[in-house]
């Protein structure tokens, strides 16, 4: 009776271990490339967040202090001017035309509009409360879209509206940007979003994130 030996059955011998080693070593560059891509994306979103925040913050500063751009010097909010009267009284199309006219220059409308600009601007620049900022910003952009009413071909006086697109304008783009910044936690890079997320009140309510 003869005994047959099977030397190739010993565990961890030869080629199998070599393949595992080669796979592990080759995965290193892929992981590094993925990490680099995510870093670039994070900084791109953070840059978009800061730029969008400055748009809102600048609008507040110009309307509040009359810096001579969209708001003439001496006609700022602190000088007694109304940040909503000119825009809302000039609404000339859409289903809420008369409603916007009645709101134009009202104290509550001025305060709500300016608080929205300041709050959204500071939240975006700081990278905090992006979900609340997105909610407020989308509501503001929706109202401004209705006020300008891009679907109209003609204004209420019959003149051409000069609308460049009946549905998508910059208000829609800003709204989508705000939502994207909120859902991607864009405040964690170049912002204090991570510190904000650790606060007890934010941990209890993710809506504050």
Secondary structure, DSSP 8 states (H G I E B T S, - for coil): ------GGGSTT-THHHHHHHHHHHHHHHHHHHHHHHHHHHHHHHHHHHHHHHHHHHHHHHHHHHT-SSSS-TT-SGGGT--TTHHHHHT--SSTTHHHHHHHTT-HHHHHHHHHHHHHHHHHHHHT--HHHHHHHHHHHHHHHHHHH-TT-SB-TTSSB---S-SS--HHHHHHHHHHHHHHTTGGGSSSSHHHHHTSHHHHH-GGG-
